[in-house]
Amino acid sequence: MPKRRVVYVSPSHKGKWSVKGEGAQRALKNFENKKDAVDYGRQIAKNADLGQLKIQKRDGTFQAEYTYGKDPFPPEG
């Protein structure tokens, strides 16, 4: 079974937003505004067989989480 690709949209330096893959040190791409970052992150997550998008607020707490692709049934665990 393919592993889920997790993509994070999080605040970056100087008021910008970054899109990162799970466990990555460097951003895939940086954006001036949050909407563009979310749109790009959503596109990456949707293009994966199993994708997940996690969106953070400026304070670092999570705002929303979306999953894409076919979830395994029955669920593991």
Rosetta constraint file for C-alpha pairs under 8 A:
AtomPair CA 2 CA 49 HARMONIC 7.35 0.50
AtomPair CA 2 CA 50 HARMONIC 7.22 0.50
AtomPair CA 3 CA 50 HARMONIC 6.95 0.50
AtomPair CA 4 CA 48 HARMONIC 7.90 0.50
AtomPair CA 4 CA 49 HARMONIC 7.56 0.50
AtomPair CA 4 CA 50 HARMONIC 4.71 0.50
AtomPair CA 4 CA 51 HARMONIC 5.36 0.50
AtomPair CA 4 CA 52 HARMONIC 6.91 0.50
AtomPair CA 5 CA 21 HARMONIC 7.48 0.50
AtomPair CA 5 CA 22 HARMONIC 7.48 0.50
AtomPair CA 5 CA 45 HARMONIC 6.66 0.50
AtomPair CA 5 CA 48 HARMONIC 6.56 0.50
AtomPair CA 5 CA 50 HARMONIC 6.14 0.50
AtomPair CA 5 CA 51 HARMONIC 4.71 0.50
AtomPair CA 5 CA 52 HARMONIC 6.10 0.50
AtomPair CA 6 CA 21 HARMONIC 5.99 0.50
AtomPair CA 6 CA 22 HARMONIC 5.41 0.50
AtomPair CA 6 CA 45 HARMONIC 7.03 0.50
AtomPair CA 6 CA 51 HARMONIC 5.95 0.50
AtomPair CA 6 CA 52 HARMONIC 4.71 0.50
AtomPair CA 6 CA 53 HARMONIC 6.00 0.50
AtomPair CA 6 CA 54 HARMONIC 7.42 0.50
AtomPair CA 7 CA 19 HARMONIC 6.85 0.50
AtomPair CA 7 CA 20 HARMONIC 5.72 0.50
AtomPair CA 7 CA 21 HARMONIC 4.62 0.50
AtomPair CA 7 CA 22 HARMONIC 6.01 0.50
AtomPair CA 7 CA 41 HARMONIC 6.25 0.50
AtomPair CA 7 CA 44 HARMONIC 7.58 0.50
AtomPair CA 7 CA 45 HARMONIC 6.45 0.50
AtomPair CA 7 CA 51 HARMONIC 7.71 0.50
AtomPair CA 7 CA 52 HARMONIC 6.13 0.50
AtomPair CA 7 CA 53 HARMONIC 4.95 0.50
AtomPair CA 7 CA 54 HARMONIC 6.23 0.50
AtomPair CA 8 CA 18 HARMONIC 7.96 0.50
AtomPair CA 8 CA 19 HARMONIC 5.59 0.50
AtomPair CA 8 CA 20 HARMONIC 5.22 0.50
AtomPair CA 8 CA 21 HARMONIC 6.24 0.50
AtomPair CA 8 CA 22 HARMONIC 7.01 0.50
AtomPair CA 8 CA 41 HARMONIC 7.17 0.50
AtomPair CA 8 CA 53 HARMONIC 5.98 0.50
AtomPair CA 8 CA 54 HARMONIC 4.88 0.50
AtomPair CA 8 CA 55 HARMONIC 5.95 0.50
AtomPair CA 8 CA 56 HARMONIC 7.59 0.50
AtomPair CA 9 CA 17 HARMONIC 6.87 0.50
AtomPair CA 9 CA 18 HARMONIC 5.75 0.50
AtomPair CA 9 CA 19 HARMONIC 4.70 0.50
AtomPair CA 9 CA 20 HARMONIC 6.68 0.50
AtomPair CA 9 CA 37 HARMONIC 6.46 0.50
AtomPair CA 9 CA 38 HARMONIC 6.33 0.50
AtomPair CA 9 CA 41 HARMONIC 6.72 0.50
AtomPair CA 9 CA 53 HARMONIC 7.62 0.50
AtomPair CA 9 CA 54 HARMONIC 6.30 0.50
AtomPair CA 9 CA 55 HARMONIC 4.82 0.50
AtomPair CA 9 CA 56 HARMONIC 6.05 0.50
AtomPair CA 10 CA 17 HARMONIC 5.74 0.50
AtomPair CA 10 CA 18 HARMONIC 5.52 0.50
AtomPair CA 10 CA 19 HARMONIC 6.64 0.50
AtomPair CA 10 CA 55 HARMONIC 6.42 0.50
AtomPair CA 10 CA 56 HARMONIC 5.09 0.50
AtomPair CA 10 CA 57 HARMONIC 6.99 0.50
AtomPair CA 10 CA 58 HARMONIC 7.52 0.50
AtomPair CA 10 CA 60 HARMONIC 7.36 0.50
AtomPair CA 11 CA 15 HARMONIC 6.99 0.50
AtomPair CA 11 CA 16 HARMONIC 6.17 0.50
AtomPair CA 11 CA 17 HARMONIC 4.56 0.50
AtomPair CA 11 CA 18 HARMONIC 6.23 0.50
AtomPair CA 11 CA 56 HARMONIC 7.22 0.50
AtomPair CA 11 CA 57 HARMONIC 7.10 0.50
AtomPair CA 11 CA 58 HARMONIC 5.64 0.50
AtomPair CA 11 CA 60 HARMONIC 7.46 0.50
AtomPair CA 12 CA 16 HARMONIC 5.04 0.50
AtomPair CA 12 CA 17 HARMONIC 4.88 0.50
AtomPair CA 12 CA 18 HARMONIC 5.73 0.50
AtomPair CA 13 CA 17 HARMONIC 7.74 0.50
AtomPair CA 15 CA 32 HARMONIC 7.48 0.50
AtomPair CA 16 CA 30 HARMONIC 6.95 0.50
AtomPair CA 16 CA 31 HARMONIC 5.80 0.50
AtomPair CA 16 CA 32 HARMONIC 4.92 0.50
AtomPair CA 16 CA 33 HARMONIC 6.30 0.50
AtomPair CA 16 CA 34 HARMONIC 7.73 0.50
AtomPair CA 17 CA 30 HARMONIC 5.71 0.50
AtomPair CA 17 CA 31 HARMONIC 5.14 0.50
AtomPair CA 17 CA 32 HARMONIC 6.32 0.50
AtomPair CA 17 CA 33 HARMONIC 6.28 0.50
AtomPair CA 17 CA 34 HARMONIC 5.88 0.50
AtomPair CA 17 CA 37 HARMONIC 6.36 0.50
AtomPair CA 18 CA 27 HARMONIC 5.92 0.50
AtomPair CA 18 CA 28 HARMONIC 7.49 0.50
AtomPair CA 18 CA 29 HARMONIC 5.97 0.50
AtomPair CA 18 CA 30 HARMONIC 4.38 0.50
AtomPair CA 18 CA 31 HARMONIC 6.15 0.50
AtomPair CA 18 CA 37 HARMONIC 6.57 0.50
AtomPair CA 19 CA 27 HARMONIC 5.55 0.50
AtomPair CA 19 CA 28 HARMONIC 5.63 0.50
AtomPair CA 19 CA 29 HARMONIC 5.57 0.50
AtomPair CA 19 CA 30 HARMONIC 6.38 0.50
AtomPair CA 19 CA 37 HARMONIC 6.29 0.50
AtomPair CA 19 CA 38 HARMONIC 7.97 0.50
AtomPair CA 19 CA 40 HARMONIC 7.74 0.50
AtomPair CA 19 CA 41 HARMONIC 6.13 0.50
AtomPair CA 20 CA 24 HARMONIC 6.30 0.50
AtomPair CA 20 CA 25 HARMONIC 7.98 0.50
AtomPair CA 20 CA 26 HARMONIC 6.87 0.50
AtomPair CA 20 CA 27 HARMONIC 4.60 0.50
AtomPair CA 20 CA 28 HARMONIC 5.34 0.50
AtomPair CA 20 CA 29 HARMONIC 7.42 0.50
AtomPair CA 21 CA 27 HARMONIC 7.47 0.50
AtomPair CA 21 CA 28 HARMONIC 7.17 0.50
AtomPair CA 30 CA 37 HARMONIC 7.25 0.50
AtomPair CA 31 CA 36 HARMONIC 6.54 0.50
AtomPair CA 31 CA 37 HARMONIC 5.75 0.50
AtomPair CA 32 CA 36 HARMONIC 7.76 0.50
AtomPair CA 33 CA 37 HARMONIC 6.69 0.50
AtomPair CA 34 CA 38 HARMONIC 6.11 0.50
AtomPair CA 35 CA 39 HARMONIC 6.17 0.50
AtomPair CA 36 CA 40 HARMONIC 6.21 0.50
AtomPair CA 37 CA 41 HARMONIC 6.06 0.50
AtomPair CA 38 CA 42 HARMONIC 5.93 0.50
AtomPair CA 38 CA 55 HARMONIC 7.38 0.50
AtomPair CA 39 CA 43 HARMONIC 6.27 0.50
AtomPair CA 40 CA 44 HARMONIC 6.44 0.50
AtomPair CA 41 CA 45 HARMONIC 6.22 0.50
AtomPair CA 41 CA 53 HARMONIC 6.65 0.50
AtomPair CA 42 CA 46 HARMONIC 6.02 0.50
AtomPair CA 42 CA 53 HARMONIC 6.26 0.50
AtomPair CA 43 CA 47 HARMONIC 6.19 0.50
AtomPair CA 44 CA 48 HARMONIC 6.67 0.50
AtomPair CA 44 CA 51 HARMONIC 7.84 0.50
AtomPair CA 45 CA 50 HARMONIC 7.50 0.50
AtomPair CA 45 CA 51 HARMONIC 4.31 0.50
AtomPair CA 45 CA 52 HARMONIC 5.55 0.50
AtomPair CA 45 CA 53 HARMONIC 6.09 0.50
AtomPair CA 45 CA 67 HARMONIC 7.87 0.50
AtomPair CA 45 CA 68 HARMONIC 6.73 0.50
AtomPair CA 46 CA 50 HARMONIC 7.69 0.50
AtomPair CA 46 CA 51 HARMONIC 5.87 0.50
AtomPair CA 46 CA 52 HARMONIC 7.92 0.50
AtomPair CA 46 CA 68 HARMONIC 5.65 0.50
AtomPair CA 46 CA 69 HARMONIC 7.05 0.50
AtomPair CA 47 CA 51 HARMONIC 7.48 0.50
AtomPair CA 48 CA 69 HARMONIC 7.48 0.50
AtomPair CA 49 CA 68 HARMONIC 7.90 0.50
AtomPair CA 49 CA 69 HARMONIC 5.65 0.50
AtomPair CA 49 CA 70 HARMONIC 7.54 0.50
AtomPair CA 50 CA 67 HARMONIC 7.61 0.50
AtomPair CA 50 CA 68 HARMONIC 5.85 0.50
AtomPair CA 50 CA 69 HARMONIC 4.65 0.50
AtomPair CA 50 CA 70 HARMONIC 6.52 0.50
AtomPair CA 50 CA 71 HARMONIC 7.43 0.50
AtomPair CA 51 CA 67 HARMONIC 5.73 0.50
AtomPair CA 51 CA 68 HARMONIC 4.89 0.50
AtomPair CA 51 CA 69 HARMONIC 6.24 0.50
AtomPair CA 52 CA 65 HARMONIC 7.16 0.50
AtomPair CA 52 CA 66 HARMONIC 5.58 0.50
AtomPair CA 52 CA 67 HARMONIC 4.27 0.50
AtomPair CA 52 CA 68 HARMONIC 5.99 0.50
AtomPair CA 53 CA 65 HARMONIC 5.60 0.50
AtomPair CA 53 CA 66 HARMONIC 5.11 0.50
AtomPair CA 53 CA 67 HARMONIC 6.37 0.50
AtomPair CA 54 CA 62 HARMONIC 7.15 0.50
AtomPair CA 54 CA 63 HARMONIC 7.84 0.50
AtomPair CA 54 CA 64 HARMONIC 6.05 0.50
AtomPair CA 54 CA 65 HARMONIC 4.49 0.50
AtomPair CA 54 CA 66 HARMONIC 6.60 0.50
AtomPair CA 55 CA 62 HARMONIC 5.87 0.50
AtomPair CA 55 CA 63 HARMONIC 5.58 0.50
AtomPair CA 55 CA 64 HARMONIC 5.30 0.50
AtomPair CA 55 CA 65 HARMONIC 6.24 0.50
AtomPair CA 56 CA 60 HARMONIC 5.66 0.50
AtomPair CA 56 CA 61 HARMONIC 5.60 0.50
AtomPair CA 56 CA 62 HARMONIC 4.26 0.50
AtomPair CA 56 CA 63 HARMONIC 5.20 0.50
AtomPair CA 56 CA 64 HARMONIC 7.18 0.50
AtomPair CA 57 CA 61 HARMONIC 5.60 0.50
AtomPair CA 57 CA 62 HARMONIC 6.03 0.50
AtomPair CA 57 CA 63 HARMONIC 5.81 0.50
AtomPair CA 71 CA 75 HARMONIC 7.72 0.50
AtomPair CA 72 CA 76 HARMONIC 7.64 0.50
